[in-house]
Amino acid sequence: MLALGSRSSRVGFDEESTYWVGATTAAELLGVGVARVNQLVAAGRIPFEVHIDGRRIYRREQLLTVANARDARWHGRARTVGDR
């Protein structure tokens, strides 16, 4: 599915509160590298959309859900929005 819309300027851009994030931020939220994000996408383990410019974008809340499930499975705890 194609995500419509784009930001023409990043002035005042607040990465902490955006709904959509790119691969680098996705990797930070998941605690993995960008290459691992690409592997997870290829395996169908994390959802994404394709931005109008062709880049994959990820919903922050969906990534936090994946991160919480991973943390709960491996460490017995869940992340909060402020955790990285």
C-alpha distance (Angstrom), angle and dihedral (degrees) to the residues before:
residue distance angle dihedral
M1 . . .
L2 3.78 . .
A3 3.80 118.4 .
L4 3.77 108.7 -141.4
G5 3.74 127.4 -144.0
S6 3.75 133.3 42.1
R7 3.75 141.7 -150.2
S8 3.76 112.3 -110.6
S9 3.79 91.7 -167.8
R10 3.77 135.5 27.2
V11 3.81 92.9 -155.9
G12 3.77 106.7 129.8
F13 3.81 90.5 7.6
D14 3.80 110.9 160.8
E15 3.81 109.6 -160.4
E16 3.82 91.4 -172.6
S17 3.79 94.1 64.9
T18 3.79 103.5 35.5
Y19 3.79 120.9 121.0
W20 3.81 92.9 -146.9
V21 3.81 124.5 46.8
G22 3.78 135.0 -175.2
A23 3.79 129.1 -122.2
T24 3.81 95.7 -86.5
T25 3.80 93.5 54.1
A26 3.81 90.3 41.6
A27 3.80 88.5 55.7
E28 3.81 91.3 49.3
L29 3.80 92.3 49.8
L30 3.80 91.6 49.3
G31 3.80 94.2 42.7
V32 3.81 93.1 -122.9
G33 3.79 138.1 101.9
V34 3.79 126.1 -90.5
A35 3.82 90.2 -107.1
R36 3.82 89.1 58.2
V37 3.82 90.5 49.6
N38 3.81 87.8 55.3
Q39 3.81 90.0 49.5
L40 3.81 91.3 50.2
V41 3.81 90.3 49.9
A42 3.81 91.5 49.6
A43 3.81 89.5 50.5
G44 3.82 91.4 49.9
R45 3.81 92.4 -117.6
I46 3.79 98.7 124.8
P47 3.80 125.8 39.1
F48 3.79 122.5 -127.2
E49 3.77 142.4 168.3
V50 3.77 129.1 -144.0
H51 3.79 115.2 -115.7
I52 3.79 118.4 -136.0
D53 3.84 87.9 -103.8
G54 3.83 91.0 57.1
R55 3.81 99.7 -104.3
R56 3.78 121.9 128.0
I57 3.77 113.7 -113.7
Y58 3.77 128.7 -169.1
R59 3.80 133.5 -152.3
R60 3.80 109.3 -116.1
E61 3.81 94.2 -141.1
Q62 3.80 92.6 51.3
L63 3.79 90.6 51.7
L64 3.80 90.9 49.5
T65 3.80 88.7 52.0
V66 3.81 90.3 52.9
A67 3.82 90.8 45.6
N68 3.81 91.1 49.5
A69 3.80 92.3 50.7
R70 3.80 90.7 48.6
D71 3.80 93.3 47.8
A72 3.78 92.4 46.2
R73 3.79 91.1 50.1
W74 3.81 95.6 46.2
H75 3.80 104.8 27.3
G76 3.79 106.6 18.7
R77 3.81 93.9 -118.3
A78 3.79 139.6 91.5
R79 3.80 128.4 -133.0
T80 3.77 123.9 -117.2
V81 3.78 124.3 -143.3
G82 3.83 91.4 -96.9
D83 3.82 95.0 51.8
R84 3.79 120.6 99.5
